[in-house]
Amino acid sequence: MNRETREFITSIDGHSVVMKLWLTERENRPIQRFWASQTKISSDIRPEDIKDEDVKIDITNSPSAILEYYDVLTEAYVYSLDGDTNNICERLKDLRKEEFREVVDFINREIKLEKKTVSETPKTTGDSSISENQI
C-alpha cells in the first residue's frame, strides 16, 4: 500500500521519525480499543438511550492508562525511526523522555487530522494529563 508519510526530526538528538498521515481501520482499532476500555457509562442508562454526552473517560484511577495510550498511538502512527522499521515502539522508548514526548505531541497535533469518531473524542473527567485536543 502506498502511504503518505511525514518526517519529524527530534529537537535534541535529531532522530528521524517518519509517521503515517492516515491509518487504516485495522491500524486504528487498538486506539479505539484503548478508549473503549476506559469508557464509563452510567449503569442506569439503557444502551439504546446512550447519547454522546453520557460517554465519559476517567483515567484518573488508572495512571498507567496514559502509558498504554502512548504505546498504541506510536505503534499505529510511527512508520520508522532513523530509517529502521523494526521494533519501533520499543526503540522509541529508548529516546530521551523529552524526545519521546515530542513524537507523541507531534502525532496528536499534526498527524491526527482524521475526522474524530466518538470513540476517539471522549469527554474526560477528573485531572488527566491529556486534554481533548490532544486525543
C-alpha positions in Angstrom: 0.0 0.0 0.0 1.4 3.4 -1.0 1.2 5.6 2.2 1.6 9.3 2.7 4.1 10.0 5.5 5.7 13.0 7.2 9.2 13.1 8.7 9.7 14.7 12.1 13.2 15.4 13.4 13.5 15.4 17.2 15.0 18.6 18.6 17.6 17.2 21.0 19.4 14.3 19.2 18.0 14.8 15.7 16.3 11.4 15.4 14.3 11.0 12.2 10.8 9.8 12.9 8.6 9.0 9.8 4.9 8.9 10.6 1.9 7.8 8.6 -0.5 10.6 7.7 -3.6 8.3 8.0 -4.5 5.0 9.4 -6.4 2.0 8.1 -9.3 0.8 10.2 -7.1 -2.2 11.3 -4.3 0.2 12.5 -6.9 2.4 14.2 -8.6 -0.5 16.1 -6.0 -0.6 19.0 -6.6 3.1 19.6 -10.4 2.6 19.6 -10.0 -0.5 21.8 -7.9 1.6 24.3 -10.6 4.3 24.5 -13.4 1.8 24.8 -11.6 0.1 27.7 -11.5 3.4 29.5 -15.2 4.3 28.9 -17.5 4.7 31.8 -21.3 4.8 31.2 -23.8 5.1 34.0 -25.5 1.7 34.6 -28.9 3.4 34.8 -28.9 4.2 31.1 -30.3 1.7 28.7 -27.9 1.0 25.7 -30.4 2.4 23.2 -30.7 5.6 25.1 -26.9 6.4 25.3 -26.0 9.9 23.9 -22.5 11.3 23.3 -22.7 13.3 26.5 -23.3 10.1 28.5 -19.9 8.7 27.5 -17.1 9.7 29.9 -13.5 8.7 30.1 -11.8 8.8 33.5 -8.2 7.8 33.6 -7.5 9.3 37.0 -8.0 5.9 38.6 -5.7 4.2 36.1 -2.4 6.2 35.9 -0.9 3.6 33.6 -3.6 4.3 31.1 -1.7 7.2 29.6 1.4 5.0 29.1 -0.8 2.4 27.3 -2.2 5.2 25.2 1.3 6.3 24.1 2.1 2.8 23.1 -0.9 2.2 20.9 -0.6 5.7 19.4 3.0 5.4 18.5 2.7 1.8 17.3 -0.2 2.9 15.0 1.4 6.1 13.5 5.2 5.7 13.5 6.5 4.1 10.4 10.2 4.2 11.0 12.8 5.5 13.5 16.1 6.6 12.0 15.3 4.7 8.8 14.6 1.4 10.6 11.1 -0.1 10.6 11.9 -2.9 13.1 10.7 -2.9 16.8 9.8 0.8 16.6 7.6 1.1 19.6 10.3 -0.3 21.9 13.0 1.7 20.3 11.1 4.9 20.7 11.1 4.2 24.5 14.9 4.4 24.3 14.8 8.0 23.2 15.2 10.7 25.8 11.9 11.3 27.5 11.6 14.8 26.1 12.1 13.5 22.6 9.5 10.7 23.1 7.0 13.3 24.2 7.8 15.4 21.2 6.9 12.5 19.0 3.6 11.9 20.9 2.8 15.7 20.7 3.6 15.8 17.0 1.2 12.9 16.4 -1.6 14.5 18.5 -1.1 17.9 17.0 0.0 17.4 13.4 -0.8 13.9 12.3 -4.2 13.0 13.7 -6.2 15.1 11.2 -8.7 12.3 10.5 -12.3 13.1 11.4 -12.6 12.1 15.0 -15.1 9.5 16.0 -17.0 9.3 19.3 -14.6 6.6 20.5 -11.6 8.8 19.7 -13.0 12.0 21.2 -14.2 11.1 24.7 -15.0 13.6 27.3 -12.6 13.3 30.2 -13.4 13.6 33.9 -11.0 14.2 36.7 -7.5 15.5 36.4 -5.8 13.9 33.5 -2.6 14.7 31.6 -4.4 14.6 28.2 -6.7 17.2 27.1 -9.5 16.7 24.5 -7.5 18.5 21.8 -4.6 16.1 22.2 -6.7 13.0 21.6 
